[in-house]
Amino acid sequence: MPAIPQKYSHFVFGTLQSGLTSAIATAIASYPLMNSGHILTHWVQSWLFSWLVMLPVVLFAAPVLRKLSLALTSKE
């Protein structure tokens, strides 16, 4: 498997982080459907949609949030 150059690590991290976060949030939101027999279909459709929405949010918001968190904290 070819390695992704490290200069793209921000995008790799954002993709993995948004995928995991949206998967967990979607599973929690789908829990009420546990006994209906439709949870897997609902979860996959909801997760794909939420991941597609969250991926650009994470990729573009992360640098801003990183700068904001550094501005709000001290080195102590």
N, C-alpha and C positions, 0 to 999 in steps of 0.2 A: 504494500500500500504506500503510495507516495506521500511524503510528509508535506504538510501545509507550512509555508514559511512563517516564521515567528512574528513577522511584522503584521500578520493578519490575526494574531491571537485574540485581539479585542472582539473580532467578529465571530471567531470560534467560541469564545467564552459566552458571548451574548446569545448565540444560537443555542448552545447547550443549556444555559441558565433559563432562557425563556421557554424552551421546550419542557424542561423539568418542572418549572414553576407552573406553567399552564396545565401540565398533565396532573399535577397534584390538586390544583384548584378545581379543575374539571371533574376529577374523581370525587372530591368532596361535594360539589354541586350536584353530581349525578347520583349520590347515595340514596335519595328518596326513591329512585327507580330500581333499587336492588331486587325487589320481589316481582317486578313487572315482566322480566324476561327481555327487556329492551335496553338494559344498561350498557352493554358493550357497544351496540350501534350508536346509541346516544352519546356515549363517552367519546368514541372515535371522531364522530362528526363535530362535536363541541370542541374537542381538543384541537383538531386541525384548524378550525376557525379561530379559536382563541390564540393559538400559536402564531398564525399568520398576522393577527392583529398585534400581538405583544412583541414579536421579533423586531420590527422597526422601532417600536417605542423603547425597547431595551437598548438597542444599538445606538440610538440618537440621544437618549436620556442619560445613559451611563456616564459619559464624559462630563456632562453638566452637573450631575449629582455628585460625581467624584470631586469636582472643583468646589462645589457648595459644601460638601462635608469637610474638606480641608480648610475652608474659610471659617467654618463654625467650630473647629477644634484647634487645640494648641499642641505643641510638640512635647509638652510635659508628660 
